[in-house]
Structure formats: structure tokens, C-alpha cells
């Protein structure tokens, strides 16, 4: 970074220090870095105020209140290609409709100093993607593996293109328990070995894929992890970028651990669960790769400039083996957020205890975005101030009764204490200590009170 870049970054930080608190927005360090990254490329950051429509200009628009259907349509029509939309309260389902009108570029998970999921997107990737014909400045190593039973010809097309593009790579056969089929745990274990052996960020590409052009986008974005969601909800493990960060390593370890525990489950679902778990525990900087990084062979919808073509049917039938699989998470994953049955944020305390407490936030559809955001911050602040002897807090946002039942069931199986609250309720300062002293594991404390 040059001295001019440093000065610019410092100026942006000063602006954010003024702008964000003035509008009640809390962001953690990775979220601020991504906001600064966008501002450096696209222009000034503005706050979208209520029903006002931004001028047709480039820049970064922060949306803090979910617009109605017609307002969302008008808002999206007002945006130029050279524009990004940032939603600092991306965990709120009320923003799902707006997100569905845009291309989701990425999300950054919550942390104690910024307990919200940040979503960012736009019209298309053109404004922030590397220019056509550009060369990669950031280091990258492509890795891949395949069952030994498939033979060396299985990787010929990929190897030839990597050599043509002068991209460092390591592609190796591995011994597999199921002959010509590779389990998710075997793939994850291979990537872990590559992570330990090589210092560069890793891009895993399925061995029978073909490169149409150099994969410049993931290293250009400087994220923790980049992957593709087929049909915007179904996480695929065929293209997976891992930056050199502790968060990326945590995702990889979680994926391997879950995959080893459930060897018969489809690898994409296992990766999805690892993503949800990791994103709740730390501000994981995720990029959702465009279709050009996961184009099926012979697909008429394949983009003109396609980076990775996978040897899968055009309907993606071999991705999720069951079309009804994981119905409960589809809406959340289309909106790039945790579902009601997952923990939105997990916080550990300084207490030397394995006891955990689950807070279930209900009635979120009946609360506005500010009210819900303030309640999330109140829960995390109360736990930080007095954890009540609990070693871990898990906060789940549950818009529907079946989500509440599922969250309670999961908490009981883990022997967690349970508190059920609504966003508009005021929490006592000693909430966690009172619950810790008075209740047994698995019991539910329902906060009483009427909306004022």
C-alpha cells in the first residue's frame, strides 16, 4: 500500500467513525474493511433514508430500514452498475425481498464488537471484478484431488489449462473408502494437508472441471472464503477459495469435523453447516461467487466469459441429491444469512464453565429493523457485562413457531439453558445470572411483558 493509499484509508476510517455511529450502525473490523474496500473502488458512502430514492450515481449505499415491495423496486431501478448496496443488519428477514432483487456479493458474520451480519451486493459483478485480460497480483495455488481409481486422465483438461495460464497447482490422486466416489471428509482432509504445505491462498477446483479463463476474482476480493450457491441457496463444494486467515482455517476444520461425523451426508450440506457454524462464531468474510465460477457443461445459460466449467448436468441434478433436501434453510441461504434454526451469533465468556445458554428471539417479523438490532446488541452487551457463569451464549432469531420449536429442541439436546424474548422487551442487567441460579438445564425462561 502506497502512502497515498494509506492516507485515503485513514480518511475513510475517520469518515466511518463519524457516519456509522450517527446512524446507530455498529460494524466490526472486517465489516469496516469491506466497506472501505468498496468505497475505494466505487465512491462515497451514503445512508439510504427511509423512502428516499438515491440519485443515479456510483458509490456505496447503506440501507438501514427494509423498504416495502414497491419501494424496493424503485430503489433497485435507481441503482447504477457502479454501485454497491450494504445492509448492516443482514440477519433480519425483513431485508430478504430487497436482497432477492440484487446480486448477492458477500456477507460478513457478527462478532462481539459488531453483533450483526453485514450483507453486500449490487447489480452485477462488473463494477468490482478485475478487468478482462488482467493478471493476478495476489498469490494463488489451485489444488484438487480425485479418487485413485479414476486414473490420471481424469485431470488432463484442468492441468493443461493451469499450465497455459501459468498458475501454480497441486493435483493428486487419493485413496478413497468408496472406490471411485470421494467422501466430503476425504476432500476436506486433502485441502487441510494442502493448507499446511503451501503458504498461498488455495482455490480448490473439482478435478474434472475445465478452466475457461484465469480465476482472478477470489484473490482480488481478499476475503476469507469464496464459494458458489447453486440456485442461490444450495452451497456447492466444487469450487472453494480459502484465504490465508484464521477464519478460513476454522471453516475448513469445521467442515472436516462435521463431514467425518456424518460420512453419508451430501458434501454441500455439510459445507453449508460448517459455514453457518463458523460465521456465527467469528466475522467470516464470505464471497458468493458468480455463476461463471460454477457453470455446468452444456448449459445454455452459461455466461459468455466463463471461468470454471464443471462436469455436471445443466440442471445441477448431482449437486443436492434430494430436491426436497434442506427446505427449511432455503429462504435464509437465498438471503445469505443464518436460518432461524441456526445460531446467528455464538459468544464465549471468560467463565471456566462448559454450561451454555440459548437466547431465542421471537416476534421478529412484528418488529422494525432498529428495534431488532438494538435488542441483539442488548443481549450481547448483557452477556458481556455479566455472563452469569455461562461459558457460551447462542442467539437464534426465530420468525416462525416451527423455528422456535427446532431451536428449543437443539438447545435441550445440548443441555443448554433457554431464554425466550421478543425484540421490544427490556432485559434486566442481571438476566443471565438470575437464570443461571434459578433454572435447570433444558427449562425455558419466557420473558414477560407487553409491547409499550
Secondary structure, DSSP 8 states (H G I E B T S, - for coil): --HHHHHHHHHHHHHHHHHHHHTT----HHHHHHHHHHHHHH--EEEE-TT----S-SEEEEE-S---HHHHHHHHHT--SSEEEEETTTT-GGGHHHHHTSEEEEEE--BTTB-S-EEEEES-GGGTS--TT----S--EEEEEEEGGG-GGGGHHHHHHHHHTT--EEEEEE--TBTTB--HHHHHHHHHHHHHH--S-EEEE-TT-EESS---HHHHHT-SEEEEEETTTEEEEEEEEE-SSHHHHHHHHHHHHHHHH-TTS-HHHHHHHHHHHHHHHS--EEEE--GGGSEETT-TT--SS-SEEESS-TT-TTTSS-TTTTHHHHHHHHTTS--TTS-SEEEE-SSS---EEEEEEE-GGGS-HHHHHHHHHHHHHHHHH--TT-SEEEEEE--SHHHHHHHHHHHHHTT-EEEEEETTS---TTHHHHHHHH--TT-EEE------
